[in-house]
Amino acid sequence: MGVLLAISRTIDAATTFVGRSVSWLILVAILVSAGNAAVRKAFDMSSNAFLELQWYLFGAVFMLAAAYTLLRNEHIRIDVVSATFSKRTRDWIDLVCHILFLSPFVFLMAYLSLPFFLLSFRSGENSPNASGLILWPAKFLVLAGFVLLCAQAISEIIKRSLILAGRLPDDAPTQGLPGSIVEMEDPETMRRLPGRDGGPRA
């Protein structure tokens, strides 16, 4: 158990570092976009390099922050349905879905992304647009994003398994749950809901 937990914590730490670091690229993308628009309006000049840099930055945030989104449990889910389940039921659903659906998909995508990147890197592929950027860094982001997501999927499986086995505190995966669900699981919040003992009534 100690080894598995250490692996999970290492993956979580790496995912957190990458996720928080690439979040600053959003600001960079905004500045590049604003600067490009200002130059185009003021001097009637533009460059495909700046336009492509914007989607490079967006792609970096989208791909590299996906694992951090999974770690924080901020990925899209149907809260109306999941909120009706108990915490243990949600853990079982997460574990089964991570094993049967998430892991096969991200491992397959990482496997397919490797030759996709290598072919572009070895050929020195460039943008077909005039003054465009080289393309292999963008394709590397696809590979890196899925590799990080693979690692985080392993970490989530480890944590859910240990929680369901009673070997990890059950409050560990609640970090990052949508606020509505966290509030519903808070006894004090439930006590204050309309119609509950001690709470306001209509």
C-alpha positions in Angstrom: 0.0 0.0 0.0 2.8 2.4 0.9 4.4 2.0 -2.5 1.1 2.5 -4.4 0.3 5.6 -2.3 3.8 7.0 -2.9 3.3 6.5 -6.7 0.0 8.2 -6.6 1.3 11.2 -4.6 4.2 11.6 -7.0 1.9 11.6 -10.0 -0.4 14.1 -8.2 2.5 16.4 -7.4 3.7 16.3 -11.0 0.2 16.9 -12.4 -0.3 19.8 -10.0 2.9 21.4 -11.0 2.2 21.1 -14.7 -1.4 22.2 -14.4 -0.6 25.3 -12.3 2.3 26.2 -14.6 0.4 26.0 -17.9 -2.4 28.1 -16.4 -0.2 31.1 -16.9 -0.2 30.4 -20.7 -3.8 31.7 -20.7 -2.5 35.1 -19.8 0.2 34.8 -22.5 -2.4 33.9 -25.1 -4.5 36.9 -24.2 -1.5 39.2 -24.5 -0.4 37.7 -27.8 -4.0 38.0 -29.1 -4.4 41.6 -27.9 -1.0 42.6 -29.3 -1.7 41.0 -32.6 -5.0 42.8 -32.9 -3.5 46.1 -31.9 -0.7 45.9 -34.5 -3.2 44.9 -37.1 -5.5 47.8 -36.4 -2.7 50.4 -35.9 -0.3 49.5 -38.6 -2.3 47.2 -40.9 0.2 44.4 -40.2 -0.3 40.9 -39.1 1.6 37.6 -39.0 0.5 34.0 -39.3 3.2 33.2 -36.7 1.3 35.2 -34.1 -2.0 33.7 -35.1 -0.7 30.2 -34.9 1.1 31.0 -31.6 -2.4 31.7 -30.1 -3.7 28.2 -30.9 -0.3 26.7 -29.8 -0.9 28.3 -26.4 -4.5 27.3 -26.3 -3.6 23.7 -27.2 -0.9 23.6 -24.5 -3.4 24.7 -21.8 -6.1 22.3 -23.1 -3.9 19.2 -23.4 -1.5 19.7 -20.4 -4.2 20.8 -18.0 -6.5 17.9 -18.7 -4.8 15.7 -16.1 -5.0 18.5 -13.5 -8.7 18.8 -14.2 -9.1 15.1 -13.5 -7.1 15.4 -10.3 -9.2 18.2 -9.1 -12.4 16.3 -10.1 -13.5 19.2 -12.2 -14.2 17.2 -15.4 -17.7 17.3 -16.8 -20.2 15.0 -15.0 -23.9 14.9 -14.7 -24.2 16.5 -11.2 -28.0 16.1 -11.2 -27.5 12.3 -11.2 -24.3 11.9 -9.3 -25.5 14.2 -6.5 -28.2 11.6 -5.6 -25.6 8.9 -5.0 -23.7 8.2 -1.8 -20.0 9.0 -1.7 -19.1 5.3 -1.7 -21.3 4.7 -4.8 -19.6 7.6 -6.6 -16.2 6.1 -5.7 -17.3 2.8 -7.2 -18.6 4.4 -10.4 -15.3 6.4 -10.7 -13.2 3.3 -10.2 -15.1 1.2 -12.7 -15.2 4.0 -15.3 -11.5 4.8 -14.9 -10.6 1.1 -15.5 -13.0 0.3 -18.3 -13.3 3.5 -20.2 -10.8 6.2 -19.3 -7.6 4.1 -19.1 -8.0 2.2 -22.4 -8.9 5.4 -24.2 -6.0 7.5 -22.9 -3.4 4.7 -23.3 -4.6 4.1 -26.9 -4.4 7.8 -27.7 -0.9 8.1 -26.1 0.2 5.0 -28.2 -1.2 6.5 -31.4 0.2 10.0 -30.7 3.8 8.8 -30.5 4.2 8.0 -34.2 2.1 11.1 -35.0 4.6 13.3 -33.2 7.8 11.4 -34.4 6.8 11.6 -38.0 6.4 15.4 -37.7 9.6 15.8 -35.7 11.8 13.8 -38.0 10.5 15.5 -41.2 10.8 19.0 -39.6 7.1 19.6 -40.6 6.3 23.3 -41.0 3.0 25.2 -41.3 1.8 25.5 -44.9 0.9 29.2 -44.1 3.4 31.9 -45.0 5.6 32.8 -42.0 3.9 30.0 -40.0 5.5 28.0 -37.2 6.9 24.5 -37.1 4.3 22.0 -36.3 6.0 19.2 -34.3 5.8 21.1 -30.9 2.0 21.3 -31.3 1.9 17.5 -32.0 4.2 16.9 -29.1 1.6 18.6 -26.8 -0.9 16.0 -27.9 1.4 13.2 -26.9 2.4 14.9 -23.6 -1.2 15.6 -22.7 -2.3 12.0 -23.1 0.8 10.7 -21.3 0.0 12.9 -18.3 -3.6 11.8 -18.4 -2.5 8.2 -18.4 -0.4 8.8 -15.3 -3.3 10.6 -13.6 -5.7 7.8 -14.5 -3.4 5.4 -12.7 -3.2 7.7 -9.7 -7.0 8.0 -9.5 -7.4 4.2 -9.7 -5.0 3.7 -6.9 -6.7 6.3 -4.7 -10.2 5.0 -5.4 -9.1 1.4 -4.7 -7.5 2.3 -1.4 -10.5 4.4 -0.3 -12.9 1.6 -1.1 -10.7 -0.8 0.8 -10.7 1.5 3.8 -7.0 2.2 3.6 -7.2 5.8 2.7 -9.3 8.5 4.4 -12.6 8.8 2.6 -12.4 12.6 2.4 -9.3 12.6 0.2 -11.2 12.6 -3.2 -13.7 15.2 -2.1 -11.1 17.9 -2.8 -12.3 19.6 -6.0 -15.8 18.2 -6.0 -18.4 20.6 -7.3 -19.5 22.9 -4.5 -23.1 21.8 -4.7 -22.1 18.2 -3.9 -19.7 19.2 -1.1 -22.4 21.3 0.5 -25.0 18.5 0.2 -22.6 16.2 2.1 -22.0 18.7 4.9 -24.2 17.8 7.8 -24.4 21.5 9.0 -25.5 22.6 5.6 -28.1 19.8 5.4 -29.4 20.9 8.9 -30.0 24.4 7.6 -31.9 23.4 4.5 -35.6 24.4 4.4 -37.7 21.8 6.0 -34.9 20.3 8.1 -35.0 20.4 11.9 -33.6 23.8 13.0 -33.7 25.3 9.5 -36.0 27.8 8.1 -39.3 26.6 6.7 -41.3 28.0 3.9 
